Amino acid sequence: MSNYNAKIEISAGKKTKSIFDSIEIDNKFYDENPTKTNFSLDKKITIKIEAQEIQHLRANLNSTLRLVQASNDSIESVNI
């Protein structure tokens, strides 16, 4: 069991699915991740992160939120 966990819910209107697709793929190819990170999509993106150490949780939260912001900014820059 983890000592620390976080749950983030994100809704971005029409961009929600595109943002989910871009951040979820990144998690699939990061085997050495010291946290357990799960992404799901319903009407909004739900991100659950579990970690044994608070530093790992913080680092993963920062990285994930930056990916969400970068995805959103990229979508907006091409006016999709």
C-alpha positions as CSV (number, residue, x, y, z in Angstrom):
1,M,0.0,0.0,0.0
2,S,1.1,3.5,-0.7
3,N,1.6,6.1,2.0
4,Y,0.6,9.1,-0.2
5,N,-2.0,9.5,-2.9
6,A,-3.6,12.2,-5.0
7,K,-6.6,12.4,-7.3
8,I,-7.0,15.1,-10.0
9,E,-10.0,15.6,-12.1
10,I,-9.8,17.7,-15.2
11,S,-12.5,18.9,-17.6
12,A,-11.5,20.9,-20.7
13,G,-14.7,20.8,-22.7
14,K,-14.2,19.6,-26.3
15,K,-10.4,19.3,-25.7
16,T,-10.8,16.7,-22.8
17,K,-10.4,13.6,-25.0
18,S,-7.4,15.0,-26.9
19,I,-5.6,16.0,-23.7
20,F,-6.3,12.5,-22.3
21,D,-4.9,10.8,-25.3
22,S,-1.7,12.8,-25.2
23,I,-1.0,12.4,-21.5
24,E,-2.1,8.8,-21.2
25,I,0.3,7.5,-23.8
26,D,3.2,9.1,-21.9
27,N,2.4,7.0,-18.8
28,K,2.5,3.7,-20.8
29,F,6.1,4.1,-21.8
30,Y,7.5,5.2,-18.4
31,D,8.3,1.9,-16.8
32,E,10.7,3.2,-14.2
33,N,8.1,5.5,-12.7
34,P,8.4,5.2,-8.9
35,T,4.7,6.1,-8.5
36,K,1.6,4.2,-9.5
37,T,-0.3,6.4,-11.9
38,N,-3.7,5.6,-13.4
39,F,-5.6,7.7,-16.0
40,S,-9.2,7.3,-16.8
41,L,-11.7,9.2,-19.0
42,D,-15.4,9.6,-18.6
43,K,-16.8,13.1,-19.0
44,K,-13.6,14.3,-17.4
45,I,-10.0,13.1,-17.0
46,T,-9.3,11.4,-13.7
47,I,-5.7,11.0,-12.6
48,K,-4.8,8.9,-9.6
49,I,-1.3,8.8,-8.3
50,E,0.1,6.7,-5.4
51,A,3.6,6.8,-4.0
52,Q,5.6,5.6,-1.1
53,E,7.5,8.9,-0.8
54,I,6.0,12.4,-0.8
55,Q,8.8,13.6,-3.1
56,H,7.8,11.1,-5.7
57,L,4.2,12.1,-5.5
58,R,5.1,15.8,-5.8
59,A,7.4,15.2,-8.8
60,N,4.7,13.1,-10.6
61,L,2.0,15.7,-9.9
62,N,4.2,18.5,-11.3
63,S,5.1,16.5,-14.4
64,T,1.5,15.4,-15.0
65,L,0.1,18.9,-14.6
66,R,2.8,20.3,-16.9
67,L,1.9,17.7,-19.6
68,V,-1.8,18.6,-19.3
69,Q,-1.0,22.3,-19.7
70,A,1.3,21.7,-22.6
71,S,-1.3,19.5,-24.3
72,N,-4.0,22.2,-23.8
73,D,-1.6,24.9,-25.1
74,S,-0.8,22.9,-28.2
75,I,-4.4,22.3,-29.0
76,E,-5.2,26.0,-28.5
77,S,-2.3,27.1,-30.7
78,V,-3.7,25.3,-33.7
79,N,-7.3,26.3,-32.9
80,I,-8.8,22.8,-33.0
